[in-house]
Amino acid sequence: MQDVITLNHKGARGIVLSKKYYNIMRDFIVATFESRSEISFEYLMLKAEKFNTIYPIDSFLWYLLKVKQDMEGKGILKVRFIGSTPRIQMLKINRRALKDWFALQEYSSL
């Protein structure tokens, strides 16, 4: 089984995840943006709850958070906070970085 070494949200080495689960979470996060350039973290979690009932995975939210942090560390997701009480976490996808990252993934699998 192949593994992926993740980054944390600051770009430092994170943890090792199964490539299978990593790809499921990555694809879920990317698909959640649909035609949007920015979503709230709360929206991502609501979609995750629905997705996990259809495709159940133990520790789903933990995997999701680790892949989200990896995508932040790679510059694919950018996070900003709005408001003060409570602070709302907004996620923005960097489509150019995502495209470059997918191209690199294809190249490295040759």
C-alpha positions as CSV (number, residue, x, y, z in Angstrom):
1,M,0.0,0.0,0.0
2,Q,1.3,3.4,-0.9
3,D,1.4,6.3,1.7
4,V,1.5,10.0,1.5
5,I,3.7,12.2,3.7
6,T,1.6,15.3,4.5
7,L,2.5,18.8,5.5
8,N,1.0,20.7,8.3
9,H,-0.8,24.0,7.7
10,K,2.5,25.9,8.1
11,G,4.3,23.7,5.5
12,A,6.4,21.6,7.9
13,R,6.3,17.8,7.8
14,G,3.0,16.3,9.0
15,I,2.0,12.7,9.2
16,V,1.8,9.6,7.0
17,L,-1.6,8.7,5.5
18,S,-2.8,6.0,3.3
19,K,-2.8,7.2,-0.3
20,K,-6.2,5.8,-0.8
21,Y,-7.7,7.8,2.1
22,Y,-5.7,10.8,1.1
23,N,-7.0,10.8,-2.4
24,I,-10.6,10.3,-1.2
25,M,-10.4,13.3,1.1
26,R,-8.5,15.5,-1.5
27,D,-11.1,14.8,-4.2
28,F,-13.9,15.5,-1.7
29,I,-12.4,18.8,-0.7
30,V,-11.9,19.9,-4.3
31,A,-15.4,18.7,-5.3
32,T,-17.0,20.7,-2.4
33,F,-15.8,23.9,-4.0
34,E,-17.8,23.1,-7.1
35,S,-17.9,26.5,-9.0
36,R,-17.1,28.5,-5.8
37,S,-13.8,30.0,-5.2
38,E,-14.4,30.3,-1.4
39,I,-16.4,28.3,1.2
40,S,-16.7,28.3,4.9
41,F,-15.2,25.6,7.0
42,E,-18.6,25.0,8.4
43,Y,-20.0,24.4,4.9
44,L,-17.1,21.8,4.3
45,M,-18.1,20.0,7.6
46,L,-21.8,19.9,6.6
47,K,-20.9,18.4,3.3
48,A,-18.6,16.0,5.0
49,E,-21.3,14.7,7.3
50,K,-23.5,13.9,4.2
51,F,-20.6,12.4,2.3
52,N,-19.6,10.1,5.2
53,T,-23.1,8.6,5.5
54,I,-22.8,7.6,1.8
55,Y,-19.2,6.5,1.9
56,P,-18.5,5.7,5.6
57,I,-14.8,5.9,6.7
58,D,-13.7,5.5,10.3
59,S,-12.2,8.8,11.6
60,F,-13.5,10.6,8.5
61,L,-13.2,14.1,10.0
62,W,-9.6,13.4,11.3
63,Y,-8.5,12.4,7.8
64,L,-10.3,15.4,6.3
65,L,-8.6,17.8,8.6
66,K,-5.2,16.3,8.0
67,V,-5.6,16.5,4.2
68,K,-7.0,20.1,4.5
69,Q,-3.9,21.1,6.5
70,D,-1.7,19.4,3.9
71,M,-3.4,21.4,1.1
72,E,-2.9,24.6,3.1
73,G,0.8,23.7,3.6
74,K,1.1,23.2,-0.2
75,G,-0.6,26.6,-1.0
76,I,-3.6,24.9,-2.6
77,L,-6.0,26.2,0.1
78,K,-5.8,29.6,1.8
79,V,-7.5,30.2,5.1
80,R,-8.8,33.5,6.4
81,F,-10.9,34.3,9.4
82,I,-13.8,36.8,9.5
83,G,-15.7,38.1,12.4
84,S,-14.7,38.1,16.0
85,T,-17.1,36.1,18.1
86,P,-17.3,33.5,16.7
87,R,-14.6,33.6,14.1
88,I,-15.6,32.1,10.8
89,Q,-12.9,30.2,8.9
90,M,-13.1,30.8,5.2
91,L,-11.3,28.5,2.7
92,K,-10.2,29.7,-0.7
93,I,-8.9,27.3,-3.4
94,N,-5.9,28.3,-5.4
95,R,-6.8,26.7,-8.7
96,R,-3.5,27.3,-10.4
97,A,-1.6,25.6,-7.5
98,L,-4.1,22.8,-7.7
99,K,-3.6,22.3,-11.4
100,D,0.2,22.4,-11.0
101,W,-0.1,19.9,-8.1
102,F,-2.2,17.4,-10.1
103,A,0.3,17.7,-13.0
104,L,3.1,16.9,-10.7
105,Q,1.2,13.9,-9.3
106,E,0.7,12.5,-12.8
107,Y,4.4,13.1,-13.7
108,S,5.6,11.4,-10.5
109,S,3.5,8.3,-11.1
110,L,5.1,7.6,-14.5
